[in-house]
Amino acid sequence: MFSLNESLNYYLYPRYISMGKGVDCLCELIRQDMKANPLSGDAYLFFSKNKDIVKILRWDKDGFILYHKRLEAGTFELPRFQPDRGLYRFEWETFFMIMRGIPLRSGRWRKRFKM
């Protein structure tokens, strides 16, 4: 149901987007730019230009789930885009590292909000 886990495929949209885009617009970007099917059940990640907001879209049997995360401090570190391919696929481990601020290649922890 409402879960992101190791059984899913994760795809990174190769450009930054306006965070005002909703489900229909994100589906169109997946179809047109990534040449993929938004009804596949895969998770598609879209980042803001400042890399402090992510939207994750996936189909869940009878409807879309749109996750939205805004960091209160710091930014997301992203894998390198492959713009010539139109998409970038990665595994659960990479997704987890991006979301938790674990360094992918920089060798340092990403800043996060602390109470």
Backbone bond lengths (Angstrom), bond angles and torsions (degrees), N, CA, C in turn:
res aa  C-N    CA-C-N  psi(-1)  N-CA   C-N-CA  omega(-1)  CA-C   N-CA-C  phi
1 M - - - 1.452 - - 1.525 109.26 -
2 F 1.303 118.88 -109.50 1.464 122.04 -178.29 1.520 109.41 -87.94
3 S 1.321 116.98 75.25 1.461 117.92 -179.16 1.517 111.43 -146.33
4 L 1.301 114.00 148.57 1.456 122.88 170.63 1.519 104.67 -119.06
5 N 1.329 117.27 122.11 1.458 119.82 -174.22 1.520 111.46 -146.46
6 E 1.331 115.13 -176.21 1.460 120.97 -174.84 1.524 114.34 -70.09
7 S 1.326 118.69 -11.53 1.464 120.39 -179.93 1.533 112.88 -82.25
8 L 1.327 117.60 -10.10 1.468 121.16 -177.59 1.524 112.09 -90.73
9 N 1.335 115.22 157.12 1.463 121.90 167.09 1.521 106.99 -93.20
10 Y 1.330 116.93 140.42 1.460 122.55 -179.25 1.519 108.96 -117.43
11 Y 1.345 115.96 132.78 1.460 121.65 -179.70 1.519 109.70 -127.92
12 L 1.311 115.33 136.10 1.457 122.77 179.35 1.522 108.94 -99.84
13 Y 1.329 117.02 124.23 1.465 120.25 175.04 1.530 107.96 -68.36
14 P 1.340 118.84 133.65 1.470 121.24 -168.47 1.523 116.80 -78.05
15 R 1.314 118.34 3.51 1.470 120.42 177.51 1.524 108.70 -137.24
16 Y 1.324 115.37 158.46 1.461 119.97 175.50 1.522 108.66 -76.51
17 I 1.337 116.44 149.89 1.465 120.31 -177.72 1.525 110.78 -127.51
18 S 1.334 114.48 163.78 1.457 121.72 170.40 1.525 107.35 -73.86
19 M 1.308 117.57 132.44 1.458 121.25 -177.08 1.527 112.98 -76.47
20 G 1.327 117.45 0.67 1.455 120.65 175.49 1.525 112.97 -79.46
21 K 1.312 117.45 -8.02 1.464 121.30 -177.60 1.525 110.55 -71.87
22 G 1.331 114.87 139.23 1.456 121.23 179.64 1.516 111.97 -104.77
23 V 1.314 116.04 -168.33 1.460 122.83 -175.10 1.522 112.22 -56.68
24 D 1.333 118.41 -49.38 1.466 120.86 -176.14 1.523 111.98 -61.83
25 C 1.304 117.40 -43.73 1.464 121.77 180.00 1.531 110.83 -67.01
26 L 1.321 117.45 -41.63 1.465 120.72 178.45 1.531 110.66 -64.52
27 C 1.327 117.33 -38.77 1.470 120.78 176.23 1.523 110.93 -60.77
28 E 1.310 116.19 -41.37 1.467 120.28 179.10 1.527 110.93 -64.77
29 L 1.330 118.06 -39.67 1.469 120.97 176.48 1.532 110.69 -62.51
30 I 1.319 116.88 -40.16 1.467 121.18 178.58 1.524 109.92 -63.15
31 R 1.338 116.80 -46.02 1.467 121.01 -179.37 1.526 112.42 -66.47
32 Q 1.328 116.28 -51.97 1.461 121.20 -172.56 1.526 113.10 -76.43
33 D 1.318 117.35 -51.03 1.466 120.63 -172.65 1.527 113.23 -85.92
34 M 1.324 116.58 -36.88 1.463 119.61 -176.79 1.522 112.40 -96.07
35 K 1.340 116.58 -10.66 1.474 121.44 -177.96 1.531 110.70 54.08
36 A 1.325 114.99 43.74 1.463 121.42 -178.21 1.526 109.45 -126.36
37 N 1.313 116.24 169.65 1.457 122.46 -178.56 1.528 109.85 -104.90
38 P 1.334 118.32 113.16 1.468 120.28 -179.81 1.533 113.50 -65.52
39 L 1.342 117.87 -13.66 1.466 121.63 178.63 1.529 112.51 -89.50
40 S 1.317 117.18 8.10 1.469 121.76 -175.74 1.526 113.49 -72.21
41 G 1.324 117.47 -20.29 1.461 120.93 -174.37 1.517 112.67 92.49
42 D 1.348 116.89 -4.58 1.461 121.18 176.41 1.524 109.77 -73.21
43 A 1.327 116.10 160.01 1.469 121.91 178.47 1.526 108.84 -100.35
44 Y 1.334 116.39 128.76 1.462 123.10 -179.60 1.524 108.50 -113.82
45 L 1.335 116.03 125.75 1.465 121.91 -177.14 1.514 110.66 -104.86
46 F 1.340 115.50 134.22 1.462 123.77 179.21 1.528 107.52 -127.69
47 F 1.332 116.63 129.66 1.461 120.93 -177.36 1.520 111.75 -115.14
48 S 1.334 115.43 150.02 1.463 121.74 174.19 1.524 109.12 -75.83
49 K 1.324 115.53 161.59 1.465 120.92 -179.47 1.526 111.52 -59.63
50 N 1.325 117.05 -35.92 1.466 121.16 179.63 1.532 112.76 -78.13
51 K 1.322 116.67 -6.41 1.468 123.77 -179.58 1.526 112.94 59.16
52 D 1.331 116.34 30.63 1.464 119.57 176.52 1.529 112.17 -112.38
53 I 1.337 116.54 -2.05 1.466 121.63 178.56 1.527 108.36 -132.38
54 V 1.325 115.69 138.72 1.460 121.63 174.24 1.521 108.59 -130.09
55 K 1.332 115.80 141.72 1.459 122.66 168.88 1.519 106.33 -117.61
56 I 1.324 115.42 136.24 1.460 121.77 179.79 1.523 107.01 -123.64
57 L 1.323 116.04 122.48 1.462 121.38 -178.04 1.519 109.46 -114.73
58 R 1.336 115.20 133.38 1.466 119.23 172.37 1.521 110.31 -151.04
59 W 1.322 114.79 150.78 1.458 122.73 176.66 1.523 108.57 -87.66
60 D 1.344 116.13 135.55 1.461 120.69 -178.67 1.524 110.18 -128.46
61 K 1.304 117.46 76.66 1.465 126.42 175.15 1.525 115.37 63.88
62 D 1.326 118.94 -50.27 1.465 119.62 -176.73 1.524 113.42 -134.10
63 G 1.316 117.06 12.75 1.462 120.09 178.57 1.519 111.44 177.65
64 F 1.327 114.76 167.89 1.459 120.53 179.89 1.523 110.85 -87.75
65 I 1.330 115.21 145.82 1.458 122.34 170.24 1.518 106.17 -113.68
66 L 1.332 116.36 128.09 1.461 121.34 178.45 1.528 108.18 -118.70
67 Y 1.322 115.45 110.18 1.466 121.84 176.22 1.523 107.78 -90.68
68 H 1.320 116.52 144.45 1.471 122.44 179.47 1.522 107.00 -137.57
69 K 1.330 116.46 120.50 1.467 120.01 178.00 1.517 108.82 -125.96
70 R 1.346 115.23 128.09 1.464 121.89 175.73 1.516 107.91 -117.50
71 L 1.331 116.44 124.25 1.460 120.49 177.22 1.518 109.72 -77.39
72 E 1.307 116.91 137.65 1.463 121.72 176.18 1.522 111.35 -81.82
73 A 1.319 116.80 -21.57 1.467 121.98 175.81 1.519 107.63 -151.21
74 G 1.317 116.97 145.12 1.450 121.38 177.17 1.512 113.24 85.36
75 T 1.322 114.34 -174.86 1.462 121.85 -178.97 1.524 109.31 -137.88
76 F 1.327 114.85 164.94 1.456 120.99 173.56 1.523 108.73 -84.33
77 E 1.325 116.75 140.04 1.463 120.85 171.31 1.522 106.91 -96.06
78 L 1.322 116.42 126.49 1.457 120.78 -174.27 1.519 111.73 -106.34
79 P 1.348 116.14 150.97 1.463 118.74 170.54 1.529 108.78 -64.91
80 R 1.299 116.88 161.24 1.466 120.15 179.18 1.524 110.19 -67.06
81 F 1.341 115.03 134.12 1.463 120.50 176.18 1.521 110.00 -69.64
82 Q 1.324 115.79 152.31 1.459 122.21 171.05 1.524 106.68 -122.15
83 P 1.352 117.56 75.54 1.460 120.56 -170.76 1.518 114.35 -60.45
84 D 1.319 118.20 -26.93 1.459 119.71 179.74 1.525 111.99 -69.18
85 R 1.327 118.24 -23.43 1.465 122.19 179.75 1.520 112.43 -89.49
86 G 1.324 118.01 -19.13 1.457 120.53 179.68 1.517 114.64 84.52
87 L 1.336 117.41 -10.37 1.459 119.73 177.81 1.516 109.33 -158.33
88 Y 1.309 114.53 166.07 1.455 121.02 177.03 1.517 107.58 -137.73
89 R 1.322 117.29 115.91 1.461 122.12 179.83 1.527 109.23 -96.53
90 F 1.335 115.87 140.78 1.458 119.78 175.56 1.520 109.91 -147.51
91 E 1.311 115.00 167.41 1.465 122.54 -174.17 1.529 111.83 -90.65
92 W 1.328 114.78 170.96 1.460 123.52 178.52 1.524 111.69 -53.82
93 E 1.317 117.51 -41.55 1.462 121.13 -177.27 1.527 111.16 -60.21
94 T 1.335 116.45 -43.37 1.469 120.78 178.54 1.522 110.31 -66.36
95 F 1.334 117.03 -42.72 1.462 121.26 177.07 1.529 110.05 -57.42
96 F 1.323 117.13 -47.60 1.458 122.04 -179.84 1.527 110.86 -59.96
97 M 1.327 117.08 -43.77 1.464 121.27 -179.81 1.531 111.19 -62.98
98 I 1.329 116.90 -42.06 1.468 120.73 178.66 1.524 110.07 -60.73
99 M 1.330 116.81 -47.98 1.463 121.44 -176.09 1.527 112.55 -67.04
100 R 1.335 118.15 -33.05 1.465 121.73 -175.97 1.516 113.70 -94.32
101 G 1.332 118.16 -4.84 1.458 120.19 178.19 1.514 114.20 82.23
102 I 1.313 116.90 19.74 1.465 121.01 177.14 1.525 107.87 -80.42
103 P 1.340 118.19 132.24 1.464 120.20 -174.53 1.526 112.96 -62.97
104 L 1.323 115.83 133.44 1.457 121.15 176.76 1.521 110.68 -87.10
105 R 1.327 116.35 -42.40 1.463 119.70 -176.99 1.521 113.17 -144.39
106 S 1.335 117.32 -12.78 1.463 119.79 -171.99 1.529 113.57 -82.17
107 G 1.320 117.12 -19.28 1.454 119.85 179.63 1.519 114.47 78.53
108 R 1.327 118.09 11.02 1.465 119.83 178.06 1.526 109.08 -138.29
109 W 1.318 115.22 152.00 1.458 120.36 179.01 1.514 109.90 -71.67
110 R 1.319 117.44 142.77 1.452 123.06 177.02 1.526 108.53 -82.30
111 K 1.314 116.19 144.49 1.463 122.06 -179.96 1.526 110.19 -64.53
112 R 1.333 116.78 139.03 1.460 123.52 176.41 1.521 109.06 -137.95
113 F 1.319 115.85 155.11 1.458 123.18 178.19 1.522 109.76 -68.64
114 K 1.326 117.11 138.58 1.463 122.41 176.30 1.515 108.98 -131.17
115 M 1.316 116.18 141.97 1.463 120.96 177.26 1.500 109.81 -97.56
